[in-house]
Amino acid sequence: MKKKILLPIFATFMIFSGVGTGTNTAQASSASELTATASKYIGVPYVYGGTTARGLDCSGFTKLVFSQLGYDLSRTAAAQYKQGKAVSKSDLQPGDLVFFNTSGGVSHVGISLGGNKFIHAGTSTGVTEANITSSYWAKRYVGAKRVASFGESEKVVAAASSIEKEEVKNSAIDFTVYASRGEVAIQLAETLGLDTSDTNSPFTDIKSSSKYAGAATALYKLGIFTGDENGKFNAGSPLTRAQMAKVLVKAFDLKMASDNLKFTDVPASHWAHNDISILASNGITNGKGDGTFGTNDNVMLKHLTAFINRLQ
């Protein structure tokens, strides 16, 4: 089966009926596509009333992700709770909406990644992953709704061979084209000449036997990669161009130079504005040629190589 490249936009070809109070069971989108679409917003800051990649609130995030996959959600957490079919916590599947009482009633929503994991726009963290069983979320959990079914396909098995299976997070992404966090770690460690002999990884999802262990540990010691709130490195996840800017500025200790470029999609309020400006001011990036930087586009391997070559 020919593997399709899903990024940066997954659902341009999908047309579904809107989601009402029932369940949309169309399976043109896989669980991996759902996860990849949601994960590309990791790091976007929380903005009350936010509905774009410049800033998102909890229901703005869920609505944006589902709209990119062809599904229409209501605007607020309380309204989204009235959609779909109720599911038990033990039966959570990727794509199920999980709801919490954080300020009275149904006031917070996230997207299940399966099991106890979910991704959400938190007021203090921005878009990030969390665990339903953590002390904070467990006592605030209200319930879950399934507004769409996301079926898996052969893509999961096909992609798992290129990245260690237990570390794959977004196996629908073609990592022969896009750079995974694990690959970025390996290339950065090599370029920086870091000692990667210590494989006692501080990350809960990287075993000492992992090919990423040495590089991830070395970069952790320098504060370049710190992991998510659950202590995971997520080696099998992609990195957005905005996230890459932050990593490169930290790794190479870059400072602002003169004559920095301005990008139409990087306002001063953007969380990565300073890092992107520093990259541009040092001639590491000229953007995409249309006046944008492509903050939410995932980094391609060829661009990773180009960035690193310019920094050497």
Disulfide bonds with the S-S distance in Angstrom:
none
